[in-house]
Each structure stands twice: as C-alpha cells, then as structure tokens.
Amino acid sequence: MLRVGLTGGIGAGKSVVARRLAERGATVVDADVIAREVVEPGTPGLAAVVEEFGPGVLTPDGALDRPALGKIVFADDDRRAALNAIVHPLVGRRRQELVAAAGPDAVVVEDIPLLVENGLATGFPLVIVVHATEEERLRRLVDDRGMTPADALARIRSQATDEQRRAAADVWLDNSGALVDIEAAVDALWTERLAPFEEHLRTRTAAPRSPHAVVVEPDPTWAVQGERLLGRIRRVAGDRLIRSDHHGSTSVPGLPAKDVIDVQLVVADLATAEEVAGELAEVGLVRRPDRWWDVDRDGVERDKVLAGNADPGRAVNCHIRPVTSPSWRDGLLLRDWLRAHPDAVAEYAALKRDLAAQPHGSVDEYAERKTPWINASLTRADAWAEEVGWDV
C-alpha cells in the first residue's frame, strides 16, 4: 500500500485532483467528508461543538450551521483551535479505519485540507500540494461558492502560506489554468510515479536508476528535500537515532552532484540498523541487499545497512551506520569542510564533471575514482577541524 497526502489551499481545486486520482484507481479518503460525518445530528461530535460554541451554531432543524460556525472560527485563531481540538481527533480515527480497509495493493490518497497546518506531512511518504494563485482562488470562492471577497480572503489568509506548503510538497501541481491541463498532469503523475511507487513498496524493490553517473547542476531545493525526508525518518525511528543528517554532495550548496539525496542515520549497532531499515517502507524507502560496507580512509571495511527509494521520482540513499564506525564522522567532516571552502567546492565540481564524462561501467566505478581526492581532502579537513575547533 502507498499512502499519499493530498492538500491545497481553499479554492485551489484540490477536489478536481482527488476526483481524477479516483478515476485512475486511487482510494480517496476525504477528510472534509469525514469532518461532516462526525458532526452529523445525533453524533457526540456535534454535541461537543454545541457545548463549546453554543446553540447559535445550529440550524432550526438541529444540524450544524456551517456558515454561522465559520464566521466565528475563521475570524479568531483561538476559537478555530478549539473547534479543531474537537473535530480533528474524530476525523483522524475515522481516517485510520478507512485506510485500514483498503487493499494491500492500494494507492490511498488522503485528502486533508489542513495537512500542513496540522503538521501531518511527515506521516506520508509522498505529499501532493495543489496550488492556484491567490487571485484565481478568490475568483473561484466568490463566483463559484458565493462568498463575499472579505470572507474569501479571510479563509485564504487563515491557512498555510505558499512557502509553507512548498516546504511540505513532494509534488506541486499548479491548478491555475484549464481543467484539461491539471487532468493531464494528474494522469502523468499516476502513470510515472504513483503506480510504480506502490508496486515497488509492495514488492520491496528499489526504483531503477541510471547505471551511470549523471552529474547535474546544483538544485537549491536539495536541502529542503533532505530535511523533509529526515523528518519522516525521525518520526519512524524515534530515539533509536543517535543522529540523522543530510550529507553527501547534495548537502553542499553550489556543488554539482548526482541528483540523489544522501542521508545518514547513526544508531547504536548493526542490529538496530537492520531493525530501522526494515521499518523505513513507511517513509518510502526499502532495504537494499544485505551486505553493504564502507571502506574507510585507512582501507578498513565497515559494515552498514543501506536503504533506497521505492519512489521513482526521488532518488535516495539512506546509509545506516553503527556509532562505532568512523565513516559517519568523516562524511560530516567532509560536508562541513566543503561548505566552508568555496575553492574546494569548485575543485571537487571540476573533478566530478570530468569523471562523469569519462567512460565508466557503473556508478560504483565513478565513486571509486573519486576516492583518492576524497581521502586527500579529509586530511585537509582534519587540519581545518583542529584549527577551528570543529566537532560533530
């Protein structure tokens, strides 16, 4: 099963995306629908809302008067928080029941309007954000839903900002244009990413990659992507992590690299590493074959566990190392030394481009050819660490 979080601001057209995903075969769990169910007349949820906000939030026939409640909560952060404290736990429990009822080969899309606002993004291996410009969202809310411009703007401004949603988004779908455009984008997303992702997770196989090293120009979002992945891992691994870091070339600003996010988890021992690796399917990573190791700069082999991406849209290497291995410290030292030395970044970039352009049989061969430079640079980094007092 692949669980996907779907979100977007009011008026962005998230329901259009959800409907198209359902047409392609996804099981859609709609938090808005559930939120209505849990406050239907006669439910404990509605009784709790009336106790908190008074009988003025009821219609004459005893149903919830949503416009009346909306005027209260969208103008007052504290009152909105009080409503959320009642409704969100009820919605969460019902969501869990519906997800559990989906089949083992399902792509379950959980449509959650306030996914970002409620800090739920780390609970999904993939988050889709549906976006539209504020101007377009205002037009839709006024023309299609009959809101006043003031009410519509208040609803928009009460939610997360575009920047906050971008930080949570693995997939950003712009729905500012024509319906045919967003439907085509969803179709491509399903075929190229979601369906293969689910299959890879179910069969515990890593997504295929190019057998050769392809070095690309630095992506300023690599750091955000690394932190997003680490947030998911930390939620699963918890206090078994001694530390967790984004390292490798994509963690160094301005450095060309293979488009692979490398993260490093340091744990007590190999048994813990194996245990953690076995649970990372929850964040979209699958354990690679059993035997992996580092060769440290003294030529000594050090065992580690490696997990890789089941998601064909984001290559990841997750290195899980016991705390007794010196390799994890060397990786952080090299990262921080490069961050502090732009001249070394330029030197390394030239080497990487040159080696990637040369014929090589595999990514491993490309990596081996970099080893002499890395070991020499670690010697320079040791001197820098002593000079500036660097430590992990």
N, C-alpha and C positions, 0 to 999 in steps of 0.2 A: 504494500500500500504506500502511495505517496500522498502526503498531506501538504496542501498548498494554502497559504494565507492570501486572501484577496481583499484589498481595501482601496479607498479613494475618498476624496472629499465629497461632501454633499453636492449633487449636481454634476459630478464628473462623468457619470454614465457607467458606473460600476455594474449596474444590473444588466446592461447590454452585454458586457463581457461575461458575466455569470451565465446568462442565457445561452450565449454562443458556446461556452465551455460545456454546458449541459448537453447541447446538441451534438458536440463531438464525443460525448461519452463520460464526462466527469459526473461524479456525485456531488451536487452542490448543497451545502449546508448553510442556510441563510440566517444569519444572526438577527436580522430585522424581523423575519417571520417568527423566529423563536421568541424574540422580545415581545411580540404581540401575543403569542400564545400564553406566555407566563403571566400576563396581566389581564387575561380574559375574565369576564364576570364569574364570580364564584371561586376564583383561584386565591391561594394565600398571597400571591404576588400583588394582586390588585388590593387586597385588604391592607397590606403593608404600605402601599403607595398612598392610600386614602388616610391611613393613620398618620403618615408623615406630612402630607400636603393638604389634608382637609377635604371635605365633601365637594368643594368647588371644582375639583378636577374630574368630577363625574358628569356624564350626560343625564338627562331626565330618565332614561331607561336603565341607568346603573352601569353603563360601560365607561371606559376611560375616555375622557375628553382630551384627546392628544393636543389640539391647538391650545387649550387652556393651560395644560401642563407645560407645553413648550414655551409659552410666554414667561412662565416662572423660571424654568431651569436654564434657558438659553441667555437670560439676562443676568444670571447670578451663578458664579462658579461654585459657591458653597452648596447651593440648592441642587445644582447639577450633580455634584459629588454625592449628595445624599440620595438622589434617585439612582445613580449608578451603583451605590452600595447595596441597594435593594435588588435591582434587576440583574446586574452582571453575574452574581453567583448562580442565580436561577438559570440564566441563559447558558452559562458555562457547563452546568451539569447536563442540561438537555443536549447541548452540542456533543458532549462526550458520548452520550447514548447513541446519537445518530451516526457518529464516526465509527463507533464500535460495530454498528450494524452493517457497515459497508463491507464489500467483499475483499479478500486478501490481495486482489489484483486491481483494486480501485484507485483512481485518482480522485481524492476527496478535496474539493475546493471549499474552504470555509470562508464565506463571505462575511467579513467583520468590518463594519464602518469605522469603528474606533480602535482598530488593531494597533495602530501606532500610539495613539493617546493612552491606551491602557497597557503598554509595554508588553504586548503579546508576540512581537515579531520573532523573538528567539525560540518560540515554540514550534516553528515551521522550518523545514529545510529549504523552502522557497517562498518568497513573498512577491506577489504581483501588486503593483500600485497603478491604478487607473487615474490619469491626470487630464484635466482640461483647464484652460486659462480661467482666471477669476472672472473676467468679463463674460465668457461663454457660460460659466456656471451661474452667474447672476441672471443672465438672459433666460436660461432654462428654468430656474426656480420661479422667476416672475411669470414667464409666458406659459410654462407647462404645469406649474403647481399652484399658481395663483397667489404667491407670496407678495407682500409688499417689498420694494427694494431694501428698506431698512431691515425688515425681518430676515430677508435672504442674506444680506451682508453679515448680520449678527450670527446667523447659523454658520456661515463660512468661517468667520473670524474666531468662532469658539472652538474650531477644530485645529488639528496639527497644521503646521506650515508646509509649504512645498519642500523646503530644505530638510525638515524632519522626516517627511515621507521618503525623500530621495535616499537618506541615510539607511532606511529600512528596506529599500527596494532592490530585489534581485532582478526584477523585470519592471520596466517603466513603460506603460502603454499610454500614448498620447491620444486621447479621445476628443480632441478639439474639433476634428473635421467630420467628414462624411461617414455614415454608417458602414458603407462598403469597405472603407479603409480600416476601421477598427475590427471588423469581422475578418478581413484578410490577415491582419496582424495576429489575431487570436488563433486562426487556423494554422498559421505558420508556427506559432508558439507550441500548439498542441503536437503537431507532427514532428517538429525538430527537437523539442525539448521535453515536454511533459510526458508524453507516451514512452519515449526511450528511458527517461529518468525512472519512471515507475518500474519498467522491466528490469533495469539494472539493479534497483534496490531489491526487488523481489528475488532475483537470482543471485544477489550478492556479487555482482561483477562490476568492475570499474568501467567507466565510459572510455571508448577508444580515443587515442591521441595520435598525433603525427609521430612516426618513428624517428624523425629527425628534429634537431633543434632549430626552432624558428624564433629568432630574436626580434622583438618589436620595440617601438619607441615607448618611453615611459608613459604610463597611464596615471593621471593624478588621482583617480578613484581607487587605485590598488590598496591604499592604506585603509580607506573606509570599508572596502570589501573584506580585507583581512580582519578588521575589528568586528565586523558583522558575523563572520564565521566563528571567531573566537567566542563571541557572546553566546552563540548556540552551543558550542562545545563546553563552555564553562557551566552552562545550565545542566548539561547531562553528566559531566564528570565530577562536578562539585569539588569537595575538599580533597579528592584524590590527586588533584593537580597541585604540585609544588609551585609551578609557574607555567604560564602559557603565553606565547609570543608569536607575532608575525615576524618572520625572519627571511633570509634569502634576498635575492636581487629585487623582488617587487616591494620589499620593505625599505628600500633606499631611494629617496626622492631623486628624480632625474636620471636614474640608471636604466638603460635599455635592458630588456630581460625576455626570457620566455614568458608567455602570458599564463603563468602558473602561480597561484598563491601558495606559498610555503608557510605552514605554521608548525610550531614546535611545542610539544607538551612534555613537561618534565614530571616524572612520577617516581614513586619510591623504588620500584624494581620492575623486572620484566613481567612478572605475574600480573602486576597492576596494569602495566602497559597493554597486555593482552586482554585483560578484562575491559579496560576503557575502549580499546579498539572494537571490541565486539558490540559495544553499545552505540557506536557512532553512526549506525544506519539511521538513527533518529534525526541526525542533522544532515543526512545525505551523503555520508562517507562509508565506504566499505573497506574491510581489511584486505590488504594485498597479500600475496603468498607468504607463508610463514617465515621463511628465512630471509632476514634483511640485516644489514650491518653497515656501520661506518668504518672507514679506515682513518684513524686519527693522524695527526701530523707526525707522530712517531712511528707510523706504519702498523699500529696495533688495531686489530679488528674489534669493534664494539657492537654488541647486539642492540637492535632496536626493533620496534614494530612500526609498520607503515600502513597508513590508510589513504585511499584515494577517492576521487569524486565519482559518484554514480550519475551526477548531473552532467549531461553533455555540453551544457552551456557555461560551465565554470570549472576549469582545471584546478585541482588542489592536491598538494602533497602534505599529508599530516604525519610528521615524524614524532613518534612517541618514544622518549628515551629515559632510561633509568638515571637517577640523580648521580650515580657513581660514574657515569660516562663523561669524559671531558669534552666530548663533541658538542654538547649543548652550550657550554660556556663559550667555546670557540666560535660557534655560529653567531652568538650575540655580540661577541667582541668584534668580529669582522663587520657585522652590520653597523655597529655604533662608530667604529673607526672610519668606515666609508662615509657615513653621514657627516662626520667631522672633517673630511678631507675631499673637497671637490676635485682636486687634481688626481687623486686616486680613483675617483669615480670615472673621470674621463679616460684614464689609463685602462681601467677594467672594461669600460664600454668598448674601447677600440679592440681589445683582445676578444671580447665576446662576439663582436660583429665579424671579426676575421675568422675565428674558429667556426662559427655557424656557416660561413660562406664556403669553408673548405669541405671537401667530400668527407662524410663520416657515416659509419654504419648504423649508429644508434645515438640516442640522447646520452646514454651512459658513456659512450666513447667521447662525445663532446665534453661531458663533465670531467672525464679523466684528463683531458688535455688542458683543462683549466687548473688542475691540482697544483702544479709547480708554482703558478702565480699566487694561488690562494695561500699555500704554505709560506711562501716568502712574505706575503702581506701580513700574515698572522705574526710573524717575527717583528715586523714594523709596528703592528698594532700592540704587541706586548710592551714595546718601549713607550708607545703613546699612553697606554693604560697606566703604566708606572708613573709617567710624568704628570698626568692629570688626575691620578687617583681613581681611575675608572674601576668599577666592580659591578657584578650583577646584583 
